[in-house]
Amino acid sequence: MTDLAPHWPPAPIGTERLVLRESEARDRAACVELFASPEVGTHIGGARPRAELERTVPEVPGRRPGFFVVDLGGAMIGMITLDRRAAERPGHVRPEAGETELGYLFLPEAWGHGYAAEACVAALGWFARALPGEPVVLSTQAANGRARRLATRLGFTEVERFEEHGAEQWFGVWGPAAPA
C-alpha cells in the first residue's frame, strides 16, 4: 500500500448533503457515543463502556491519515476510515498484503438515510485520485445484509468468506485488483 500521509489532510470533501473532514475537538462526544452505542456495537463486537471511552478517547479523536469525520450540518454523524489491513488478518488480494481497508460507522439515528453510501463514494473517489491504481478491501460480517448490499452498490466484488471474530466474514475488493 502506498502511504496516505503525503496526501493528508485533504481539503474537506463536500457531497450533496455531507462534508468529510478531519476530526476536531468538537467531535469527541459523538465519537464516544458511537463506540458506546449498543446498536453500533452489534456489528463491531459489542459496545464499549462509556466510562472507559470518556477516559481513553483523546481530545481530538481519530487525528490520523485516513480518518474522516462525516459531518451533517456541522455535527459528526459518523466516520469513514481508510487503513492498512494488518498482514496477519485473513483476507488479502495481494501476496504481500498491506491493502487499504474501508471502514465506516454511523450513529444509529443516521442509519437508513443513504449517508453511508454518500460518504463512502466520496472517500473512495478521494482515494482513487490520491492513489490511482490501488485496490481497497472491505470486510463485514456475512450476516450483516445491509453492509453487504452497500459494499456491492459501492462496487466491491466478493473475493472470499472466512471466520474471524467468531463469525463468518464477507470480504470484497474495489479497484484494479477486483476479479473480473
N, CA, C and O of each residue as an XYZ file, in Angstrom:
720
protein
N       0.838     -1.175      0.000
C       0.000      0.000      0.000
C       0.879      1.233      0.000
O       1.869      1.305      0.728
N       0.521      2.168     -0.795
C       1.192      3.455     -0.771
C       0.705      4.206      0.465
O      -0.459      4.093      0.848
N       1.583      4.957      1.073
C       1.290      5.690      2.298
C       0.318      6.836      2.034
O       0.490      7.585      1.072
N      -0.697      6.977      2.878
C      -1.654      8.075      2.760
C      -1.093      9.400      3.278
O      -1.566     10.466      2.884
N      -0.096      9.343      4.149
C       0.381     10.548      4.836
C       0.732     11.699      3.892
O       0.368     12.837      4.187
N       1.424     11.458      2.764
C       1.738     12.600      1.893
C       0.492     13.285      1.311
O       0.566     14.434      0.876
N      -0.633     12.595      1.302
C      -1.871     13.123      0.731
C      -2.804     13.682      1.808
O      -3.920     14.112      1.514
N      -2.333     13.670      3.060
C      -3.198     14.000      4.187
C      -2.739     15.275      4.852
O      -1.528     15.481      4.933
N      -3.589     16.134      5.327
C      -5.050     16.044      5.223
C      -5.541     16.642      3.905
O      -4.970     17.611      3.405
N      -6.588     16.066      3.357
C      -7.180     16.679      2.170
C      -8.041     17.872      2.586
O      -8.391     18.016      3.757
N      -8.370     18.703      1.640
C      -9.372     19.738      1.899
C     -10.679     19.016      2.221
O     -10.883     17.897      1.750
N     -11.561     19.618      3.002
C     -12.854     18.969      3.248
C     -13.528     18.590      1.927
O     -13.474     19.329      0.944
N     -14.156     17.429      1.936
C     -14.809     16.894      0.739
C     -16.310     17.060      0.914
O     -16.908     16.461      1.808
N     -16.906     17.862      0.069
C     -18.347     18.082      0.141
C     -19.095     17.150     -0.788
O     -18.653     16.879     -1.904
N     -20.234     16.661     -0.318
C     -21.156     15.886     -1.149
C     -22.465     16.675     -1.168
O     -22.511     17.816     -0.708
N     -23.503     16.081     -1.689
C     -24.795     16.771     -1.743
C     -25.269     17.196     -0.345
O     -25.799     18.294     -0.175
N     -25.077     16.324      0.651
C     -25.585     16.620      1.999
C     -24.522     16.640      3.078
O     -24.776     17.135      4.176
N     -23.346     16.120      2.800
C     -22.355     15.862      3.843
C     -21.037     16.569      3.564
O     -20.785     17.051      2.459
N     -20.200     16.618      4.605
C     -18.816     17.049      4.465
C     -17.956     15.980      5.134
O     -18.214     15.593      6.274
N     -16.934     15.504      4.422
C     -15.932     14.615      5.006
C     -14.737     15.493      5.339
O     -14.216     16.200      4.477
N     -14.308     15.447      6.591
C     -13.258     16.342      7.059
C     -12.425     15.671      8.122
O     -12.747     14.582      8.597
N     -11.332     16.349      8.494
C     -10.504     15.893      9.605
C     -11.282     16.018     10.908
O     -12.212     16.818     11.019
N     -10.895     15.230     11.874
C     -11.500     15.280     13.199
C     -11.085     16.554     13.928
O      -9.990     17.080     13.731
N     -11.999     17.033     14.778
C     -11.754     18.213     15.615
C     -12.206     17.886     17.039
O     -12.882     16.882     17.267
N     -11.832     18.731     17.984
C     -12.201     18.511     19.385
C     -13.719     18.427     19.556
O     -14.195     17.692     20.422
N     -14.484     19.158     18.754
C     -15.952     19.143     18.873
C     -16.568     17.785     18.530
O     -17.753     17.567     18.784
N     -15.778     16.865     17.955
C     -16.273     15.547     17.563
C     -16.156     14.503     18.674
O     -16.650     13.385     18.532
N     -15.510     14.863     19.767
C     -15.222     13.877     20.814
C     -16.492     13.240     21.381
O     -16.556     12.018     21.513
N     -17.487     14.033     21.714
C     -18.715     13.487     22.321
C     -19.411     12.515     21.368
O     -19.878     11.458     21.795
N     -19.483     12.860     20.093
C     -20.116     11.965     19.120
C     -19.306     10.682     18.950
O     -19.874      9.609     18.745
N     -17.992     10.790     19.035
C     -17.129      9.605     18.917
C     -17.370      8.659     20.103
O     -17.478      7.446     19.924
N     -17.452      9.219     21.302
C     -17.758      8.411     22.487
C     -19.114      7.742     22.309
O     -19.256      6.547     22.568
N     -20.104      8.498     21.873
C     -21.459      7.969     21.666
C     -21.454      6.828     20.650
O     -22.130      5.817     20.839
N     -20.697      6.993     19.586
C     -20.616      5.985     18.529
C     -20.130      4.649     19.081
O     -20.755      3.617     18.836
N     -19.031      4.655     19.818
C     -18.455      3.409     20.317
C     -19.172      2.863     21.556
O     -19.010      1.690     21.893
N     -19.962      3.700     22.236
C     -20.741      3.234     23.391
C     -22.114      2.708     22.984
O     -22.802      2.086     23.793
N     -22.515      2.950     21.749
C     -23.848      2.575     21.286
C     -24.023      1.059     21.187
O     -23.254      0.393     20.493
N     -25.023      0.511     21.870
C     -25.291     -0.931     21.739
C     -25.658     -1.331     20.306
O     -25.294     -2.417     19.854
N     -26.381     -0.452     19.589
C     -26.770     -0.764     18.209
C     -25.533     -0.845     17.312
O     -25.409     -1.774     16.514
N     -24.629      0.108     17.435
C     -23.393      0.081     16.649
C     -22.550     -1.116     17.074
O     -21.970     -1.801     16.231
N     -22.482     -1.368     18.367
C     -21.693     -2.464     18.906
C     -22.085     -3.828     18.375
O     -21.254     -4.736     18.325
N     -23.338     -3.985     17.978
C     -23.809     -5.252     17.416
C     -22.947     -5.684     16.235
O     -22.756     -6.879     16.009
N     -22.428     -4.722     15.483
C     -21.681     -5.022     14.257
C     -20.169     -4.967     14.433
O     -19.428     -5.266     13.496
N     -19.699     -4.586     15.630
C     -18.244     -4.461     15.815
C     -17.753     -5.160     17.087
O     -16.731     -4.780     17.658
N     -18.482     -6.169     17.516
C     -18.016     -6.954     18.656
C     -18.467     -6.443     20.007
O     -17.926     -6.852     21.034
N     -19.447     -5.557     20.025
C     -20.005     -5.078     21.293
C     -19.673     -3.627     21.567
O     -18.645     -3.103     21.137
N     -20.580     -2.996     22.299
C     -20.364     -1.612     22.722
C     -19.271     -1.579     23.775
O     -19.087     -2.539     24.523
N     -18.552     -0.474     23.828
C     -17.530     -0.296     24.864
C     -18.139      0.515     26.000
O     -19.017      1.345     25.763
N     -17.688      0.289     27.222
C     -18.234      1.036     28.361
C     -17.971      2.541     28.214
O     -16.847      2.963     27.940
N     -19.019      3.335     28.400
C     -18.921      4.786     28.254
C     -17.845      5.379     29.167
O     -17.097      6.262     28.746
N     -17.759      4.899     30.412
C     -16.761      5.440     31.353
C     -15.336      5.208     30.822
O     -14.475      6.080     30.933
N     -15.105      4.029     30.248
C     -13.788      3.738     29.664
C     -13.503      4.686     28.496
O     -12.401      5.224     28.383
N     -14.499      4.886     27.630
C     -14.326      5.775     26.485
C     -14.062      7.211     26.940
O     -13.217      7.899     26.366
N     -14.784      7.664     27.970
C     -14.571      9.033     28.474
C     -13.131      9.218     28.953
O     -12.562     10.303     28.837
N     -12.553      8.144     29.492
C     -11.156      8.209     29.959
C     -10.151      8.102     28.814
O      -9.088      8.719     28.877
N     -10.463      7.337     27.773
C      -9.440      6.976     26.785
C      -9.522      7.696     25.439
O      -8.513      7.800     24.742
N     -10.690      8.190     25.063
C     -10.789      8.874     23.769
C     -10.056     10.208     23.881
O     -10.343     11.003     24.776
N      -9.110     10.454     22.974
C      -8.342     11.701     23.059
C      -9.206     12.935     22.802
O     -10.323     12.832     22.297
N      -8.671     14.097     23.158
C      -9.398     15.355     22.980
C      -9.829     15.543     21.521
O     -10.939     15.998     21.243
N      -8.936     15.185     20.602
C      -9.273     15.194     19.173
C      -9.195     13.740     18.708
O      -8.106     13.238     18.429
N     -10.337     13.064     18.624
C     -10.321     11.634     18.266
C      -9.969     11.430     16.798
O     -10.324     12.242     15.943
N      -9.270     10.339     16.520
C      -9.020      9.946     15.143
C      -8.132     10.892     14.348
O      -8.261     10.963     13.126
N      -7.263     11.597     14.986
C      -6.386     12.532     14.257
C      -5.258     11.735     13.622
O      -4.191     11.569     14.213
N      -5.506     11.238     12.402
C      -4.511     10.445     11.688
C      -4.901     10.348     10.225
O      -6.072     10.523      9.887
N      -3.943     10.072      9.354
C      -4.275      9.886      7.945
C      -5.292      8.760      7.757
O      -5.178      7.692      8.358
N      -6.279      9.021      6.917
C      -7.285      8.020      6.600
C      -8.529      8.061      7.469
O      -9.440      7.260      7.257
N      -8.603      8.966      8.444
C      -9.779      9.067      9.321
C     -10.581     10.302      8.932
O     -10.135     11.432      9.133
N     -11.763     10.078      8.377
C     -12.673     11.166      8.006
C     -13.847     11.215      8.981
O     -14.456     10.189      9.282
N     -14.154     12.394      9.464
C     -15.414     12.620     10.162
C     -16.460     12.862      9.087
O     -16.213     13.593      8.127
N     -17.628     12.250      9.245
C     -18.753     12.523      8.361
C     -19.628     13.530      9.095
O     -20.182     13.238     10.155
N     -19.742     14.717      8.512
C     -20.390     15.864      9.128
C     -21.684     16.174      8.385
O     -21.697     16.282      7.159
N     -22.769     16.315      9.138
C     -24.058     16.726      8.587
C     -24.483     17.980      9.334
O     -24.760     17.931     10.533
N     -24.535     19.084      8.640
C     -24.987     20.334      9.256
C     -24.123     20.797     10.413
O     -24.627     21.425     11.344
N     -22.836     20.502     10.373
C     -21.924     20.953     11.424
C     -21.737     19.979     12.573
O     -21.034     20.291     13.535
N     -22.356     18.798     12.491
C     -22.220     17.804     13.571
C     -21.764     16.466     13.008
O     -22.167     16.068     11.915
N     -20.922     15.778     13.767
C     -20.456     14.449     13.387
C     -21.598     13.455     13.498
O     -22.240     13.345     14.543
N     -21.854     12.720     12.394
C     -22.857     11.652     12.419
C     -22.214     10.288     12.195
O     -22.876      9.257     12.317
N     -20.913     10.284     11.864
C     -20.238      9.020     11.605
C     -18.797      9.248     11.231
O     -18.276     10.360     11.313
N     -18.164      8.163     10.819
C     -16.756      8.219     10.435
C     -16.491      7.229      9.318
O     -17.150      6.196      9.203
N     -15.509      7.572      8.498
C     -15.014      6.699      7.435
C     -13.527      6.525      7.708
O     -12.835      7.491      8.029
N     -13.035      5.296      7.582
C     -11.604      5.061      7.743
C     -11.055      4.360      6.507
O     -11.718      3.523      5.894
N      -9.841      4.720      6.165
C      -9.066      4.050      5.120
C      -7.744      3.689      5.775
O      -6.844      4.522      5.875
N      -7.632      2.448      6.218
C      -6.470      1.989      6.979
C      -5.815      0.799      6.300
O      -6.440      0.096      5.506
N      -4.553      0.586      6.623
C      -3.835     -0.592      6.131
C      -4.401     -1.830      6.830
O      -4.491     -1.862      8.058
N      -4.781     -2.845      6.055
C      -5.266     -4.108      6.626
C      -4.058     -4.887      7.127
O      -3.100     -5.113      6.387
N      -4.114     -5.289      8.377
C      -2.991     -5.993      9.009
C      -2.692     -7.298      8.273
O      -3.604     -8.051      7.932
N      -1.416     -7.556      8.034
C      -0.977     -8.733      7.283
C      -1.394    -10.037      7.955
O      -1.639    -11.032      7.273
N      -1.476    -10.042      9.292
C      -1.803    -11.292      9.998
C      -3.290    -11.638      9.948
O      -3.671    -12.750     10.314
N      -4.132    -10.711      9.505
C      -5.567    -10.995      9.396
C      -5.851    -11.787      8.131
O      -5.118    -11.655      7.151
N      -6.889    -12.602      8.126
C      -7.274    -13.271      6.880
C      -7.836    -12.241      5.900
O      -8.269    -11.162      6.304
N      -7.825    -12.578      4.622
C      -8.419    -11.719      3.620
C      -7.435    -10.729      3.036
O      -7.191     -9.665      3.604
N      -6.876    -11.085      1.905
C      -5.970    -10.190      1.180
C      -6.105    -10.446     -0.308
O      -6.492    -11.537     -0.726
N      -5.781     -9.428     -1.112
C      -5.803     -9.581     -2.559
C      -4.401     -9.476     -3.159
O      -4.226     -9.623     -4.369
N      -3.408     -9.221     -2.312
C      -2.017     -9.163     -2.740
C      -1.210    -10.126     -1.891
O      -1.467    -10.255     -0.694
N      -0.247    -10.798     -2.481
C       0.563    -11.725     -1.690
C       1.297    -11.041     -0.536
O       1.486    -11.648      0.518
N       1.708     -9.799     -0.721
C       2.443     -9.086      0.324
C       1.511     -8.384      1.314
O       1.981     -7.766      2.269
N       0.190     -8.472      1.095
C      -0.826     -7.847      1.958
C      -0.668     -6.326      1.927
O      -0.191     -5.774      0.935
N      -1.067     -5.646      3.006
C      -0.920     -4.201      3.103
C      -1.937     -3.392      2.328
O      -1.722     -2.203      2.093
N      -3.047     -4.006      1.921
C      -4.064     -3.273      1.186
C      -4.720     -2.230      2.094
O      -4.646     -2.322      3.319
N      -5.353     -1.256      1.482
C      -6.138     -0.275      2.216
C      -7.530     -0.852      2.435
O      -8.142     -1.394      1.515
N      -8.023     -0.729      3.666
C      -9.338     -1.258      4.018
C     -10.284     -0.114      4.342
O      -9.950      0.771      5.130
N     -11.453     -0.133      3.739
C     -12.500      0.842      4.014
C     -13.306      0.381      5.217
O     -13.722     -0.774      5.293
N     -13.520      1.291      6.150
C     -14.393      1.033      7.290
C     -15.302      2.227      7.492
O     -14.969      3.344      7.096
N     -16.440      1.996      8.104
C     -17.350      3.101      8.392
C     -18.232      2.740      9.578
O     -18.591      1.580      9.781
N     -18.567      3.753     10.347
C     -19.507      3.617     11.458
C     -20.355      4.885     11.494
O     -19.845      5.989     11.307
N     -21.648      4.716     11.735
C     -22.556      5.853     11.831
C     -23.415      5.725     13.078
O     -23.758      4.620     13.500
N     -23.756      6.853     13.657
C     -24.674      6.857     14.794
C     -26.012      6.286     14.333
O     -26.422      6.537     13.200
N     -26.702      5.522     15.187
C     -27.951      4.877     14.767
C     -28.988      5.839     14.180
O     -29.724      5.467     13.267
N     -29.052      7.058     14.690
C     -30.042      7.998     14.141
C     -29.731      8.413     12.705
O     -30.586      8.989     12.032
N     -28.525      8.130     12.231
C     -28.146      8.444     10.851
C     -28.372      7.257      9.910
O     -28.187      7.389      8.701
N     -28.766      6.115     10.444
C     -28.977      4.930      9.618
C     -30.218      5.097      8.744
O     -31.182      5.756      9.136
N     -30.181      4.498      7.566
C     -31.364      4.447      6.712
C     -31.607      5.693      5.875
O     -32.668      5.810      5.262
N     -30.668      6.623      5.827
C     -30.833      7.857      5.052
C     -29.899      7.930      3.852
O     -29.899      8.930      3.134
N     -29.095      6.879      3.621
C     -28.162      6.879      2.498
C     -26.862      7.614      2.772
O     -26.059      7.803      1.858
N     -26.636      8.038      4.023
C     -25.416      8.779      4.348
C     -24.161      7.926      4.177
O     -23.139      8.415      3.697
N     -24.235      6.655      4.570
C     -23.058      5.789      4.460
C     -22.647      5.649      2.996
O     -21.463      5.757      2.675
N     -23.604      5.412      2.114
C     -23.280      5.283      0.691
C     -22.682      6.585      0.160
O     -21.669      6.562     -0.539
N     -23.292      7.700      0.483
C     -22.827      9.004      0.003
C     -21.407      9.296      0.491
O     -20.562      9.759     -0.275
N     -21.153      9.024      1.764
C     -19.834      9.291      2.346
C     -18.780      8.323      1.797
O     -17.661      8.742      1.500
N     -19.120      7.046      1.658
C     -18.160      6.065      1.139
C     -17.795      6.367     -0.312
O     -16.630      6.243     -0.690
N     -18.770      6.761     -1.129
C     -18.482      7.118     -2.520
C     -17.484      8.278     -2.549
O     -16.537      8.263     -3.336
N     -17.695      9.276     -1.698
C     -16.788     10.433     -1.659
C     -15.386     10.020     -1.203
O     -14.392     10.454     -1.784
N     -15.305      9.186     -0.168
C     -13.996      8.750      0.341
C     -13.263      7.896     -0.691
O     -12.057      8.054     -0.884
N     -13.985      6.991     -1.355
C     -13.358      6.152     -2.383
C     -12.908      6.999     -3.577
O     -11.857      6.734     -4.161
N     -13.689      8.005     -3.938
C     -13.295      8.900     -5.022
C     -12.017      9.656     -4.685
O     -11.118      9.784     -5.517
N     -11.949     10.162     -3.440
C     -10.729     10.854     -2.998
C      -9.540      9.892     -3.050
O      -8.472     10.249     -3.546
N      -9.727      8.679     -2.540
C      -8.651      7.693     -2.510
C      -8.157      7.377     -3.925
O      -6.951      7.312     -4.164
N      -9.085      7.182     -4.854
C      -8.710      6.843     -6.230
C      -7.913      7.976     -6.883
O      -7.028      7.716     -7.699
N      -8.218      9.223     -6.534
C      -7.452     10.356     -7.072
C      -6.090     10.468     -6.391
O      -5.094     10.782     -7.041
N      -6.045     10.212     -5.089
C      -4.793     10.337     -4.330
C      -3.827      9.207     -4.650
O      -2.621      9.431     -4.762
N      -4.354      7.983     -4.799
C      -3.517      6.797     -5.014
C      -4.089      5.968     -6.164
O      -4.626      4.884     -5.938
N      -3.978      6.468     -7.387
C      -4.572      5.753     -8.523
C      -4.008      4.339     -8.659
O      -2.812      4.100     -8.491
N      -4.914      3.415     -8.971
C      -4.498      2.035     -9.202
C      -4.415      1.175     -7.963
O      -4.189     -0.030     -8.068
N      -4.593      1.763     -6.784
C      -4.520      0.984     -5.542
C      -5.885      0.365     -5.222
O      -6.900      1.061     -5.275
N      -5.925     -0.923     -4.893
C      -7.197     -1.540     -4.511
C      -7.599     -1.144     -3.092
O      -6.768     -0.730     -2.284
N      -8.879     -1.280     -2.813
C      -9.423     -1.080     -1.471
C     -10.196     -2.345     -1.129
O     -10.933     -2.866     -1.967
N     -10.034     -2.846      0.102
C     -10.768     -4.031      0.538
C     -11.759     -3.638      1.623
O     -11.651     -2.576      2.238
N     -12.719     -4.513      1.840
C     -13.746     -4.303      2.855
C     -14.130     -5.654      3.414
O     -14.281     -6.625      2.673
N     -14.287     -5.713      4.725
C     -14.719     -6.942      5.383
C     -15.874     -6.602      6.309
O     -15.827     -5.609      7.035
N     -16.908     -7.428      6.281
C     -18.052     -7.237      7.169
C     -18.625     -8.600      7.530
O     -18.412     -9.582      6.818
N     -19.343     -8.653      8.624
C     -19.990     -9.917      8.982
C     -20.925    -10.329      7.847
O     -21.706     -9.517      7.351
N     -20.839    -11.583      7.445
C     -21.704    -12.085      6.377
C     -23.176    -11.922      6.748
O     -24.019    -11.752      5.867
N     -23.490    -11.972      8.031
C     -24.871    -11.829      8.488
C     -25.379    -10.391      8.384
O     -26.583    -10.160      8.506
N     -24.501     -9.429      8.165
C     -24.899     -8.025      8.079
C     -25.297     -7.716      6.633
O     -24.505     -7.185      5.854
N     -26.533     -8.061      6.299
C     -27.021     -7.899      4.934
C     -26.963     -6.463      4.439
O     -26.651     -6.228      3.271
N     -27.258     -5.495      5.308
C     -27.219     -4.087      4.888
C     -25.802     -3.694      4.461
O     -25.627     -3.024      3.443
N     -24.795     -4.105      5.231
C     -23.407     -3.755      4.897
C     -22.967     -4.463      3.617
O     -22.246     -3.879      2.808
N     -23.386     -5.698      3.425
C     -23.025     -6.420      2.195
C     -23.668     -5.767      0.975
O     -23.022     -5.617     -0.062
N     -24.941     -5.377      1.095
C     -25.619     -4.710     -0.024
C     -24.944     -3.379     -0.345
O     -24.786     -3.031     -1.515
N     -24.547     -2.635      0.682
C     -23.851     -1.370      0.452
C     -22.517     -1.629     -0.257
O     -22.172     -0.919     -1.202
N     -21.775     -2.629      0.190
C     -20.491     -2.950     -0.444
C     -20.682     -3.237     -1.931
O     -19.907     -2.764     -2.762
N     -21.698     -3.998     -2.260
C     -21.982     -4.319     -3.657
C     -22.361     -3.065     -4.434
O     -21.892     -2.866     -5.554
N     -23.204     -2.217     -3.853
C     -23.588     -0.949     -4.518
C     -22.378     -0.050     -4.748
O     -22.324      0.673     -5.743
N     -21.409     -0.091     -3.838
C     -20.203      0.726     -3.972
C     -19.238      0.175     -5.020
O     -18.287      0.853     -5.409
N     -19.486     -1.067     -5.480
C     -18.617     -1.657     -6.494
C     -17.628     -2.671     -5.959
O     -16.710     -3.070     -6.676
N     -17.792     -3.100     -4.710
C     -16.923     -4.149     -4.166
C     -17.388     -5.493     -4.718
O     -18.585     -5.746     -4.856
N     -16.426     -6.341     -5.028
C     -16.685     -7.687     -5.531
C     -16.246     -8.680     -4.469
O     -15.132     -8.591     -3.953
N     -17.123     -9.631     -4.139
C     -16.765    -10.636     -3.137
C     -15.588    -11.466     -3.625
O     -15.565    -11.946     -4.758
N     -14.602    -11.622     -2.727
C     -13.417    -12.416     -3.023
C     -13.470    -13.739     -2.269
O     -13.162    -14.795     -2.821
N     -13.865    -13.668     -1.002
C     -13.911    -14.884     -0.185
C     -14.717    -14.629      1.078
O     -15.111    -13.503      1.381
N     -14.947    -15.713      1.798
C     -15.543    -15.665      3.132
C     -14.641    -16.453      4.053
O     -14.012    -17.428      3.641
N     -14.581    -16.026      5.305
C     -13.740    -16.694      6.292
C     -14.287    -16.405      7.679
O     -15.130    -15.527      7.865
N     -13.792    -17.161      8.648
C     -14.176    -16.959     10.040
C     -13.203    -15.986     10.696
O     -11.988    -16.142     10.582
N     -13.736    -14.995     11.374
C     -12.937    -14.052     12.160
C     -13.865    -13.414     13.183
O     -15.040    -13.184     12.899
N     -13.354    -13.133     14.345
C     -14.139    -12.522     15.417
C     -15.375    -13.361     15.766
O     -16.411    -12.822     16.153
N     -15.252    -14.681     15.624
C     -16.340    -15.581     15.995
C     -17.521    -15.586     15.044
O     -18.601    -16.052     15.408
N     -17.337    -15.072     13.815
C     -18.444    -15.037     12.858
C     -17.896    -15.144     11.439
O     -16.732    -14.838     11.178
N     -18.767    -15.588     10.525
C     -18.380    -15.627      9.119
C     -18.274    -14.198      8.601
O     -19.148    -13.368      8.853
N     -17.197    -13.920      7.876
C     -16.946    -12.591      7.318
C     -17.057    -12.628      5.799
O     -16.639    -13.589      5.154
N     -17.619    -11.581      5.250
C     -17.662    -11.345      3.808
C     -16.498    -10.427      3.488
O     -16.328     -9.401      4.147
N     -15.683    -10.773      2.481
C     -14.509     -9.989      2.133
C     -14.561     -9.642      0.660
O     -14.688    -10.526     -0.188
N     -14.463     -8.342      0.349
C     -14.535     -7.906     -1.040
C     -13.455     -6.905     -1.382
O     -12.775     -6.373     -0.504
N     -13.305     -6.654     -2.682
C     -12.282     -5.723     -3.172
C     -12.912     -4.750     -4.172
O     -13.840     -5.092     -4.905
N     -12.378     -3.538     -4.174
C     -12.792     -2.463     -5.072
C     -11.547     -1.949     -5.767
O     -10.514     -1.765     -5.123
N     -11.621     -1.715     -7.056
C     -10.470     -1.152     -7.759
C      -9.829     -2.165     -8.683
O     -10.454     -3.154     -9.066
N      -8.566     -1.914     -9.043
C      -7.913     -2.729    -10.068
C      -7.695     -4.190     -9.695
O      -7.509     -5.019    -10.585
N      -7.711     -4.530     -8.414
C      -7.492     -5.929     -8.018
C      -8.803     -6.727     -8.007
O      -8.795     -7.925     -7.723
N      -9.931     -6.064     -8.318
C     -11.226     -6.758     -8.302
C     -11.251     -7.835     -9.377
O     -10.836     -7.594    -10.511
N     -11.744     -9.040     -9.021
C     -11.843    -10.105    -10.020
C     -12.800     -9.715    -11.133
O     -13.787     -9.020    -10.892
N     -12.517    -10.154    -12.341
C     -13.374     -9.822    -13.494
C     -14.645    -10.645    -13.467
O     -15.489    -10.508    -14.352
